[in-house]
């Protein structure tokens, strides 16, 4: 039967005790990890967020009622124990921080009993994630998840201190705002007071932080909750957290400088890793040409090589056609993999098709200088030799080629490069390779919508020398945008913002906005810009991704207390769920049943 604490006060957490405390009387409280009854002596491992501590209940050395209570203890009972810290009577346990000590119990309270949990509360659980997420409040008791959540808190504290010391002001922006459906889909919130009208949950504080620059708060930051109704993956959630910042009277160099120093501070204090500054910079086009990705992983080589000029007149029609129709032929050299099995090569071909290719051409250079290939029979000997030379091919190498539009070629080879590096063990998991990717295209063409869209957002400043191309050749316009990348993951991104009326009008017109629609969507920002706006720039990190990488986790859900699953639902609370009819009536909303699909 559960008791109250009845005046007992916890003096410390379990793993805060050590050999320095031997002889001290303490009161500790936590959960029973396990109980072992050896007859006249009972061993209990108690757990709290700090770690595990061994408690000894000895028959004859404690009141009989407490010993009888100790016999009843089971996993996940919540208990309070008063006793003395002593040196461990048995062998020292090197696996836990308190392995050299134990508590000789004098008093025991059972504060709460527990049903048998649906899975063991243990580090590196093998229980299916679906079950653990259903009982997330139990899953969060696991030591490794608690370490991740505590790490997240510590990172947030360091970020706040650093930015405050740098003159930033923490300001909260609204959670209920206006829908601006230019980016991902908004989460909409119906208004009861304004029937038929909706708020949107913010995808980011972008417009409000720019308004704060207009208001004179020249260095703003916020650890902000954001929402996007989009498909999920390992590093994406429908609700997420950003480290958001904006600065006035700066350019990209100023933003990069303060953020490089922030990252250096974080990685030194959290991981004792020294980041060399300045962080390398690379233009977007160079990143795509060399790595097939705008977030390249620099921990290994296997760079793409453009062989279009080498094969443009060759006898292999797939190569020649790509070269003559504005596409390209590029390859990667999987050094030393010439002996790869045909089965594995076929798997690589399938992967290439999954990323949009019609196929994958391959050539294996044998040790004697001969070769096996999917296309060699279509090419002359001198053409093959020139191609192998262009790829720096050596005996024992496997050369892989994609021929198509540049976008397809980049997607295919960029992803094959990552898959091969992972399967071949080329990646140093203890290495941290940062990169600034700069000079992104201002626009990207949407085949689906048949028009150009802003690659980042409509308020990103183009390079001044490229403004002339906005109306005539938008594909030539480079943005003063920058992403910070770590080990192949985009940590954050930002840009210098447009602060001139004429440039902003030109930009919105190029994106298909009429003057009327521009003011309908962004009128409050455009109006603010009429009253003196400073040059400004900013950046936002995906806080969850940053924590994930620093905690060396593969899934963003492992660093979020209560995450959603792939279909954006919560297994623990069963959200989203239906609501009562009266709630819908108050909002003037009628739910239409989806028609059965044939």
N, C-alpha and C positions, 0 to 999 in steps of 0.2 A: 504494500500500500504506500502510495506516495506521501512524502512528508514535506513540510516547509523547511526553509533554511534556519528558522528559529534562532536568529541572532548570529549564526555563523557568517563570517565575512571572508571572501576569497582573498588570500594574501598574495597570490602569484599564479601565473599560468604554468602548465606542466613543464614545458621545455625551457622555462626561465631559470630552473634550478640546476645546480651543478655541484661539483665537489666543494666549492667554496661555501656551500650552504649546509654542509654536514654538521649535525647538532642543533640545527634550527627547527623550531616548531612552526609548521605551516598548515594552511587550509587550502586545498585544491579542489576544483570542481570540473566535471566534464562527463564524457561518455565512456562506457565500458567497451573497450575494444574486444577483449576476451577475458575469460575467467578460467583458471586452472586449479582444481581442488586436489591437493596432494595428501589429504587426510587431515593431519593436524595443522596444516598450513595452506592458505589460499593465496594464490598469486592473481592479481588483477592488473591488466594493462589499461590505464586510463588515458583517454585521448581528448585533447582540445585543439584549437586552431594552431597552437604553437608546436605540438608534437605529442609524443607518448611518454608516459611515466609509469614505472612499476610500483604497485602498492602491495604490501605484505600484511595479511591478516593472520595472526598466529594464535591458535587455541591456547588459552592460558595466559597470553600476553595482552588480551583485550577482553572487555566485557563480553560475556557469553551471548547477549542479545545482538551485539554487533557482529560477532562471528557467525551466528545463525543467519543474520541478514546477508552477510557476504556469501554464504553458501547459495543464496537464491539469486545472486546477480547473474544477468545474462547480457549478451551483446546489445548495445545501444541503450541500456539503462542509464539514466542521468543520475550521478551521485555526487555527494560532497564528502570529503575525507579530511579529517584533522589528524595530524601525526608528526613524527620526527623524521628528518632527513638523515639517512645513514649510508655508509658505504655499502655497495651491493655485496650481499653475502655469497652469491655465486660468481660465475665468470662474468667479466665485463662484456656488455653487448656493444660491440663497435659500430653497429648499424644505426643506433639512435643517439641523439645528443645527450640523453640522460642515462646512457648505458653504464655509468660508473656508480650510480646512486639508486636508492629506492626509498620509499616512505614506509615506515613502521606505523601502521594505523592505530589510532587510539579511539576514534569515533567515526561513525559512518551514518550518513543520511541517504536514503533512496528518495531523490527528488522527483523522479518520474520513471515509470516502467515503460517497456517497449514491447510491441509485438515483434515476432521474428521478421526482420527486414526481407524484402523480396530479392535482395542480392547482397553479397558481402561488401562491407564498407572497407575497401582496401585500395592501396596504390595500384595504378596500372590495371584497372578492372578489365576483365575479359567479358563482362556482361554486355549484351547487345545495347547499342546506344538508345534505341527506341524505348527500352524498359527503363534505362537510367534517366532519360528525359521525362518520362511519365512521373517518376519519383525524384524529380530534380532536387528537392530539399534534402533527400538522402544522399544523392550523388555529390552534392556540394560539401558533404562531410568528408569526402575522400581527401587524403593529405595532398595529392598532386593537384587536384582542382583548387583546394584552398590556397596552395602556394601560388597558383596562377592569379586568383582573385586578389590576394594580398600584393602580388607584384604589380597588378594593374593599379591598385590604389597608390602604391609607392611611386610609380611612374607619373601618375597624375599630380601628386604632390610636388615632385621635382619640376615638372613642367610649369606648374603655377608659380613656384618660387622663382624659377629662372626668368620667366616672362615678366613677372612683377618687378624683379630687380632690373630688367631692361627697360622699364618705363611703360609697360603695357597696362591697360586698365581692363579688368574683367567686367563685361557687360552682358546681361542676358537679353536675347532677342525673342520675339513672340513665337509661340508654338501654333497658334491659330492665325493663319495668314491667308493671302490671296493666291488662288491657283494660277500658275504660269506654266502651261503645259508645253514648254519647248524642250524639256529634257526627258527624264524618265516619268512614268505615270505617277500622279499625285495620289496620296491617300486623302479622301474627301471627308469632311465632317459637316453634316447638315445643321443648319441653324434653326432653332425653334422660334426665335424672336423674329427672324426674317424668312418666312416660309418660301421654299423654292430656291433659297440661296445656300451656298456652301463655303465653309472655310477649307483650306488645305493645310495639312501638316507639312512643315518645311523640309524640302529636300536638302537645303543648306541655308545658312543665314546670309547668303550672298548679297541680296539687295539691301538688307538692313545694315550690314557692316559697311557697305559703301555709303549709305546715308549717314552712318556715324562719322565717317570721314568728312562728309559735308558739314557735320555738326561740330567739328573741331576736336574730336577725341582721336588724336593723331596716332595712337597705338592701342588697338583694341584686341582682346582675345576672349575666347569662350571655349569651354569644353562642352560642346553642344550636341544635343540629341537631334538626329535627322531621320527622315523617313522616305523610302522610295518603294513604290509598288512594282517591283521587278523580279525576274526569275533569280533564284538563289543559287549559290555554289559554296565551295569550301571557305572562301574568304569574303562572303557577302551575306548580309542580313537585311530584312525589310526595315528594321529600326537599328540604327547604329550611332556611333559617337565620333565626332570630329574634334580635333584640336584646331580651332579656327582662329585666324588672325588677319588683321589688315593694318597697313601702315601708310601714313601720308608723307608727302615730300620725299619719296624714295624712288629708286628704280630696282630692276631685278637683282642687281649686285647686292644691294642693301638687304633685300629679303633673304637671299641665299646666305649672306654672311651671318645674320642672326640665327638662322635655322641650322646652319652648320655647327655653330657653337652650342646650340640647344642639343643637337644629336650627340655631339662630343661629350657634353656633360652627362646626358642620359646613359650612354653606353659605358662611360667610365664608372659612374656611381652604381649602376645596376649590375653590369657584367664585368667590370674591370677590364674593358676592352678600349684600347686607344685608337680613335679614328684619326687618320692623318688628314689634315686640312691644308689647302682647300680641297674639297671633293671634286673629282673629275667631272668635266662637262662634255657632253656630246650632242651634236645637232640631231634632230629627229631623223632626217634623211640618212645620215651616217649610221645611226642605230638600226634603221630598217635594212639598209644595204649590207651591213656586217653581221647582224644577228636575226633579222627577220622579225623584230619585235621592238616596240617603243618602250619596253621595260626589260632590257636585256640582262641576263645573268652573266656577270663577268667572272665568275669563279672558275670557268673553264674556257677553252678555246673553241675549236670546231666552227670557225666563222664561215659565213656564206661567201661564195665567190661568184662573180658575174662573168659567165662565159658566153654571153650572147654574141659578141663579136667573133669569137672563135668558131662558133657553130652555125652562124647565120646562113652560110652557103653550103652546109653539109648535106649528105644524102638522107639523113634521118628527118622525115617530113615533120614530125612533132616539134623538133627543135627549130627547123627552118621556118615553120608556120608561125610559131610564137615570136620569133625575131622579126618577121616581116609584118606582123599585125599590131605592133606597138607593145607587145609583151616582152618577156625576158626569159632567159634560161640561166638558172643559177644552181649551184651545187654545194654540198658539204662533204668533207673528207673525214670519214670515220677511220682514223689511223689505226692500223693493226687489226682491222676487222674483216680483212679479205676472206677469211675462212668462215665467215658467218653462214649458218645453215640456210638452205633455201626456205625452210619453214619460217625462220625468223625474218628473212627478207620479205616474204609474202605478208607477214604481219605489219612490217613497215609500209608496204604498199597499201594495205588496208587503212592504216592510220592516215596516210597521205590523202586517200579518197575521202575519209571522214572530215578532212579539213578543206575539201572543195576541189581537189585535183582529180583529173581523169585517170591518172596513174602516176607511177614513180619509176623513172629510168635509173638503172643501176649498173655499175661496172666494178668488178672485183679484179684487182691486179694480183696475179699469182707471183710466187717467189721467183719463178724462172723468167718473169717478164711477160708471159702470156696473160690472157685475161678471159674471164667469163662475164657475160653481159646480156642485158635484155634488149640491147639495140645495136651491138657492134656490127652485126651483119649488114646494117644499112649504111655503114660509114667506111670510107677508105682508111687504109692503114695510117697514112700521114695525118688524117683528120683525128683519128683516135689518139695518136701520139701527142698531137697538139693539145687536145682536150685534157689528157692526163697531165701534161706539163703545166697547163693553166691551173689545174687543181692541186699542184704540188704532190701529185700521186707517186707513191713509191710501192715497190713490191710488198704485198701484205695489206694494202689499204683497200677500203671499200668506198667507192664514190657514188653519191646519191644525187639525182638531178630532178628538178621540177621545171616545167616549161608551160607558161600560161600568162595571164595578166599579172602584173606585179603584186597586186593585193593577194591573189591566190598563192603565188610563189612564196611570198613572205610568210603567210600563214602556215603553209605546208612545211617549209624548211625550218622556220622558227620553232615550231612545235616538235618536229622530228629531232632537232638539235637537243631540246630539253629531254625528250624521251630517251634518246641514246645516252646522254650524259648520266641520267639517273640509272638506267639499266647497266651501264658499264662502270659505275662507281667512280665517275670523274669529278664529282662534286665534293669539295671539302666542307662538311657541315659546320665546322667551327670557324669558317671564314666569313667575314662581313665585307661585301663589296658594294659601296655606295656609288651612285651616279646621278648627276643632274642631266636630264634629257631636255633640250631646249629647241627653240625655233620650230615648234609644231606648225602644221598647216592651220591657217585660220579657219578654213572651210573644209568640209568633207561632203562628197556627193552621195545622196541617198537614192539608190535605184528604186526603192519602194515608193518614195514620195516624188521622185523625178525632179529634185531640186537640191541646191546646196544648203547644208545645215552648218551651224557653228560647231566646230570640233569640241570646244570647251563650253563657252556661253557667249551671248551676244555682246558682252561688255569687255571682251578681251582686246587689248590694244594691238593693232597690227604694227609691224615694222614701218617706220615712216616712209621709207623708200618704196614700200609695196602698196601703200594706200591707193596709188594710181591704178592698180590692177583690180580693185574690188569689184567694179562694175563690169569690166571687160574680160578679165582672166582670173577669176577667183582662185583657181588652182595654184596660182603663183604667189598668193599672199601668205606670208609667214606671220605667225602670232608671237607676241612677246610673252609666251607661256612657258612654263617650266614644271617638270615633274621630278620628284625625288624618288629614286628607285633603290631598293635594297635586295640583292640576291634574286633578281627576277620578279620582284613584287613591287608594284607601285605603292609607296607609302603615302604619298600626298601629291598635290598639284596646286598650282596657282598661276597668276599672271599679273602683268601690269594692266591696269584698267583704263578704259577710254574715259577721258574727262573733258574732251572737247565736243561741243554740241554738233558741229558739222560732221565730224568723224562718226559719231554715234548714229546720226541720221543716215549717213551713207551705209553704215554697217546694217542697220535694221532694214533699209530698203533692199539691200542685196539679199537679205534673208527672206524677202517676200512680205515684209510688214508694210501695210499702208500706214500713213500718218495717223489715221483714226485708230487702227488696231494697235499700233505701237503705244498710243496714249491709253488705250483701254487696258492693255496688259501692264505697262510699265510707267504710266503717267506720273505716279508719285515720285519715281526716281528722276524722270526727265524734268519734271517741274523743279525738283530740288537742285538740279544741275544749272538752273537759270540764276541761282543766287550765290555763285562763287564756289567752285568745287576744286579742291587741291589735287594735284597729281597723286595717285595712290596705287598701291599694289598689295597683294596678299597671298596667302597660302592656307591650305587646310590639309591636315593629316587624317587618314583613317586610323583613329586611335585603337580600334580593335585589332586591325592588322598589325600595327606597330607592336602591341603587346604580344600578339601571336608569335611574331618573329623573335622578339626578345625572350619569350618563354620557350622557344624552340618547339612550338606546337604546329601540327599540320592542319588543324581545323579551327576556324574562328570561334566555333561554339565552345571550345575548351577554355576560352578566356572571358566569356560572358556569363553572368550569373544565371540568367533565365533566357536562353536563346530560343529562336524559332527553328523549325525543321524546314525541309526543302520546299514544301507547299505553303510556307509562311504561317503555319499553324503552331500552336503551343500544345504539346502533348499533355502537359501537366494540368492546365486550366481548361483545355478544350476550346480555346479561343482560335479563330472567331466562332461565334455561336449565334443562334437566332435570338431575337428579343421579343418581348411581349407586344401584342397588337396595340395596346394603349400607348406604348412608347412611340411606335410608328405613327399613330394618329396625331400625337402631339407635334410631330415633325412634318406632318403632311406628306408622308411617304407611304407608297403602296409597293409591296414586293411582288414582282411578277414571276410566276413559276416558269422556269426554263422549259422550253418545248422539248419533248422527247426527240432525240435524234434517231433518224432511221438507221 
